[in-house]
Amino acid sequence: MRFVKTPGGVVIANRIAQQGIQTRQGVSPTRYATLEICLDLVGAYAARERLDIHMPRIGTGLAGGSWARIEQLLGAILCERYGRQVTVYDFP
């Protein structure tokens, strides 16, 4: 997991949690177990630094992941486990 602090104080977290970019044979490239690890690392960092989390609707575009499943992970890990407020943005 890589955390980069911008000159304006925004912290960007980056890690890949998918394999490929298209659903093949009915299997989404989203790797939910890897995503759980990523969210845990983000949650721990955000809790330690007392940060709220702002993010796009990850894992559902080209990765074809289930938003219902990802939203559940966000709530369970970031909100419940780490007590962070999460704002999710939809981009056109």
BATIPA-865607 format. One record per residue: residue number from 1; y, z, x of N, C-alpha, C in turn. Coordinates in Angstrom, 2 decimals, padded with zeros to 5 digits, always signed. Last residue first. Layout:
ATOM    nr       npy       npz       npx      capy      capz      capx       cpy       cpz       cpx
ATOM   NUM         Y         Z         X         Y         Z         X         Y         Z         X
...
//
This chain:
ATOM    nr       npy       npz       npx      capy      capz      capx       cpy       cpz       cpx
ATOM    92   +011.05   -013.78   -019.06   +010.76   -015.05   -019.77   +009.89   -015.98   -018.93
ATOM    91   +009.55   -010.58   -018.54   +010.41   -011.66   -018.07   +010.05   -012.94   -018.80
ATOM    90   +009.58   -007.32   -019.57   +008.99   -008.64   -019.83   +009.99   -009.68   -019.38
ATOM    89   +009.16   -004.23   -017.91   +010.02   -005.33   -018.29   +009.20   -006.58   -018.54
ATOM    88   +008.66   -000.81   -018.42   +008.02   -002.09   -018.17   +008.92   -003.19   -018.72
ATOM    87   +009.16   +002.28   -017.02   +009.81   +001.24   -017.83   +009.18   -000.09   -017.43
ATOM    86   +007.96   +005.55   -016.95   +007.69   +004.16   -016.59   +008.41   +003.24   -017.57
ATOM    85   +008.25   +008.70   -015.48   +008.69   +007.83   -016.58   +008.52   +006.40   -016.10
ATOM    84   +005.56   +010.78   -014.35   +006.63   +009.82   -014.09   +006.99   +009.06   -015.36
ATOM    83   +003.43   +012.56   -014.12   +004.64   +012.93   -014.85   +005.82   +012.02   -014.63
ATOM    82   +000.96   +012.06   -013.00   +002.08   +012.30   -012.09   +003.40   +012.62   -012.79
ATOM    81   -000.84   +011.94   -015.18   -001.24   +012.58   -013.92   -000.04   +012.98   -013.07
ATOM    80   +000.76   +010.67   -017.25   +000.06   +011.94   -017.44   -000.24   +012.65   -016.12
ATOM    79   +002.08   +008.40   -015.96   +002.76   +009.33   -016.88   +002.06   +010.68   -016.95
ATOM    78   +000.25   +007.17   -014.16   +001.65   +007.39   -013.79   +002.33   +008.46   -014.67
ATOM    77   -002.35   +007.39   -015.48   -002.11   +007.71   -014.07   -000.65   +008.08   -013.81
ATOM    76   -002.16   +006.90   -018.25   -003.04   +007.95   -017.74   -002.67   +008.36   -016.32
ATOM    75   -000.29   +004.75   -018.43   -000.07   +006.02   -019.10   -000.87   +007.15   -018.49
ATOM    74   -001.56   +002.78   -016.86   -000.20   +003.22   -016.55   +000.07   +004.60   -017.16
ATOM    73   -003.98   +002.48   -018.26   -003.98   +002.98   -016.88   -002.60   +003.51   -016.49
ATOM    72   -003.01   +001.39   -020.65   -003.73   +002.67   -020.68   -003.75   +003.30   -019.29
ATOM    71   -002.00   -001.02   -019.71   -001.08   -000.04   -020.28   -001.72   +001.34   -020.33
ATOM    70   -004.41   -002.26   -019.01   -003.45   -001.93   -017.96   -002.47   -000.88   -018.46
ATOM    69   -005.58   -002.58   -021.56   -006.28   -001.81   -020.51   -005.29   -001.36   -019.42
ATOM    68   -003.66   -004.18   -022.81   -004.08   -002.90   -023.42   -004.75   -002.01   -022.37
ATOM    67   -003.58   -006.45   -021.22   -002.44   -005.53   -021.21   -002.83   -004.19   -021.80
ATOM    66   -006.07   -007.70   -019.23   -005.84   -007.13   -020.56   -004.67   -006.15   -020.49
ATOM    65   -005.25   -010.52   -017.07   -005.78   -009.19   -017.38   -005.41   -008.74   -018.79
ATOM    64   -004.48   -012.97   -015.95   -005.21   -012.94   -017.22   -005.80   -011.59   -017.61
ATOM    63   -003.09   -013.74   -013.73   -004.30   -012.92   -013.52   -005.11   -012.75   -014.80
ATOM    62   -000.86   -015.00   -014.69   -001.92   -015.83   -014.12   -003.21   -015.05   -013.93
ATOM    61   -000.28   -012.17   -016.41   +000.14   -013.57   -016.35   -001.01   -014.44   -015.88
ATOM    60   -001.13   -009.57   -016.15   -001.42   -010.27   -017.40   -001.04   -011.74   -017.39
ATOM    59   -000.41   -007.95   -013.98   -001.82   -008.25   -014.21   -002.15   -009.09   -015.42
ATOM    58   +002.53   -006.20   -015.21   +001.63   -006.67   -014.15   +000.24   -007.03   -014.68
ATOM    57   +005.38   -006.55   -016.34   +004.09   -006.42   -017.03   +003.02   -007.03   -016.10
ATOM    56   +007.41   -005.02   -013.75   +007.09   -006.06   -014.72   +005.73   -005.77   -015.36
ATOM    55   +008.93   -001.70   -013.60   +007.99   -002.73   -013.15   +007.86   -003.82   -014.18
ATOM    54   +009.96   +001.41   -012.48   +010.36   +000.22   -013.21   +009.52   -000.92   -012.68
ATOM    53   +009.69   +004.88   -012.48   +009.06   +003.62   -012.11   +009.51   +002.52   -013.05
ATOM    52   +011.56   +007.51   -010.92   +011.02   +006.87   -012.10   +010.51   +005.50   -011.65
ATOM    51   +010.94   +009.90   -008.30   +011.42   +008.60   -008.76   +010.79   +008.22   -010.09
ATOM    50   +010.41   +012.00   -006.41   +011.08   +012.23   -007.69   +011.74   +010.96   -008.24
ATOM    49   +008.81   +011.71   -004.27   +010.21   +011.33   -004.08   +011.06   +011.54   -005.33
ATOM    48   +006.37   +012.54   -005.38   +006.87   +013.20   -004.17   +008.37   +012.94   -003.97
ATOM    47   +006.17   +010.69   -007.47   +006.25   +012.12   -007.76   +006.85   +012.87   -006.56
ATOM    46   +005.96   +008.28   -006.06   +007.08   +008.48   -006.99   +007.25   +009.96   -007.32
ATOM    45   +003.55   +008.73   -004.65   +004.80   +008.49   -003.92   +006.00   +008.81   -004.82
ATOM    44   +001.75   +008.98   -006.79   +001.91   +010.07   -005.82   +003.23   +009.95   -005.07
ATOM    43   +002.06   +006.46   -008.04   +002.36   +007.70   -008.75   +002.60   +008.86   -007.80
ATOM    42   +001.16   +004.73   -006.03   +002.54   +004.63   -006.52   +002.94   +005.93   -007.21
ATOM    41   -001.50   +005.58   -005.87   -000.63   +005.66   -004.69   +000.84   +005.60   -005.08
ATOM    40   -002.35   +004.99   -008.47   -002.42   +006.37   -007.98   -001.50   +006.55   -006.76
ATOM    39   -002.05   +002.24   -008.52   -001.22   +003.06   -009.39   -001.23   +004.52   -008.96
ATOM    38   -004.03   +001.51   -006.64   -002.62   +001.18   -006.42   -001.71   +002.09   -007.25
ATOM    37   -006.34   +002.40   -007.96   -005.98   +002.96   -006.65   -004.50   +002.72   -006.37
ATOM    36   -006.22   +000.72   -010.22   -006.19   +002.18   -010.38   -005.78   +002.86   -009.07
ATOM    35   -006.54   -001.77   -009.00   -005.28   -001.46   -009.66   -005.14   +000.05   -009.86
ATOM    34   -009.20   -001.58   -008.24   -008.17   -001.66   -007.21   -006.81   -001.32   -007.79
ATOM    33   -010.31   -001.58   -010.79   -010.56   -000.44   -009.90   -009.53   -000.42   -008.78
ATOM    32   -009.47   -004.10   -011.80   -008.97   -002.86   -012.40   -009.20   -001.64   -011.49
ATOM    31   -008.43   -006.93   -010.72   -009.42   -005.96   -010.26   -008.93   -004.57   -010.68
ATOM    30   -008.02   -010.02   -012.27   -007.50   -008.65   -012.15   -008.64   -007.71   -011.77
ATOM    29   -009.18   -012.45   -012.78   -009.05   -012.05   -011.38   -008.49   -010.65   -011.18
ATOM    28   -011.55   -012.34   -015.48   -010.17   -012.25   -015.02   -010.14   -011.89   -013.54
ATOM    27   -014.06   -014.47   -016.42   -013.76   -013.27   -015.64   -012.34   -013.34   -015.11
ATOM    26   -014.81   -016.85   -017.61   -014.52   -015.72   -018.47   -014.17   -014.43   -017.75
ATOM    25   -014.97   -018.60   -015.48   -016.19   -018.25   -016.20   -016.00   -016.98   -017.01
ATOM    24   -011.99   -017.35   -014.29   -013.09   -018.29   -014.05   -014.34   -017.75   -014.72
ATOM    23   -008.52   -017.17   -014.41   -009.77   -016.69   -015.00   -010.84   -017.77   -014.79
ATOM    22   -006.70   -017.38   -011.32   -007.09   -017.91   -012.62   -008.40   -017.30   -013.08
ATOM    21   -006.20   -016.47   -008.79   -005.08   -016.51   -009.73   -005.45   -017.07   -011.10
ATOM    20   -007.85   -014.07   -006.54   -007.57   -015.39   -007.09   -006.43   -015.32   -008.10
ATOM    19   -008.13   -010.92   -007.43   -008.81   -011.86   -006.55   -008.66   -013.23   -007.17
ATOM    18   -005.79   -008.20   -007.35   -006.50   -009.28   -008.03   -007.13   -010.18   -006.99
ATOM    17   -003.94   -006.52   -006.31   -005.03   -005.94   -007.09   -005.71   -007.02   -007.92
ATOM    16   -001.95   -006.00   -003.48   -002.67   -006.97   -004.30   -003.84   -006.29   -004.99
ATOM    15   +001.12   -004.27   -003.37   -000.29   -004.33   -002.99   -000.98   -005.29   -003.95
ATOM    14   +004.17   -002.64   -003.00   +003.48   -003.92   -003.02   +002.04   -003.77   -002.55
ATOM    13   +007.15   -001.25   -004.20   +005.75   -001.01   -003.84   +005.01   -002.34   -003.98
ATOM    12   +010.42   -000.62   -003.28   +009.50   -001.64   -003.79   +008.11   -001.32   -003.28
ATOM    11   +013.09   +001.40   -004.14   +011.84   +001.33   -003.38   +010.93   +000.32   -004.06
ATOM    10   +016.60   +001.26   -003.74   +015.44   +000.92   -004.57   +014.21   +000.84   -003.68
ATOM     9   +018.72   +001.57   -002.02   +017.96   +002.75   -002.39   +016.77   +002.50   -003.30
ATOM     8   +020.01   -000.61   -001.03   +020.58   -000.01   -002.22   +019.82   +001.20   -002.72
ATOM     7   +018.35   -001.46   +001.05   +019.62   -000.82   +001.40   +020.29   -000.14   +000.20
ATOM     6   +015.00   -000.51   -000.06   +016.08   -001.47   +000.12   +017.37   -000.73   +000.51
ATOM     5   +011.97   +000.47   +001.24   +013.22   +000.97   +000.66   +014.33   -000.03   +000.98
ATOM     4   +008.70   -000.27   +000.52   +009.88   -000.74   +001.25   +011.12   -000.25   +000.52
ATOM     3   +005.37   +000.44   +000.92   +006.59   +000.86   +000.23   +007.76   +000.45   +001.10
ATOM     2   +002.16   -000.83   +000.56   +003.40   -000.90   +001.33   +004.57   -000.49   +000.43
ATOM     1   -001.17   +000.00   +000.85   +000.00   +000.00   +000.00   +001.22   +000.00   +000.89
//
